[in-house]
Amino acid sequence: MIATSPLTGRIFSGRVNKDRTAFIGKKQDVTSEVLKAIIEKAEFHNGTFEIQGGDRKWTVSIEQALKEGT
């Protein structure tokens, strides 16, 4: 399972209990990898893509930041 910590905002991957309410055993912080994959997906789709789940829909859009001093 992959989930976001409500306390830290970090994204973790690992095994969960039967009720899917908590990680059990070792969990791994995959925040950087997930965010990199989202950036790569958005770049593949020219900067914007949509995610739909049930009756909800999100638009994900990225824009590369300018370096400071430019």
C-alpha angles and dihedrals in degrees: 000000000000118000141161119240110241089210102049106015089233118139117235135190124201149102119307135205123263092267090050089232101116142021116252125202120352120358126189129217105235098166096120093046093049094048091047089052091050091051091049092049092050091048089052088055095046095262102311138068138158131236120201126192120172108309094342128087132188131193114216115200130174133192125185111242120233116244115255113267096029 
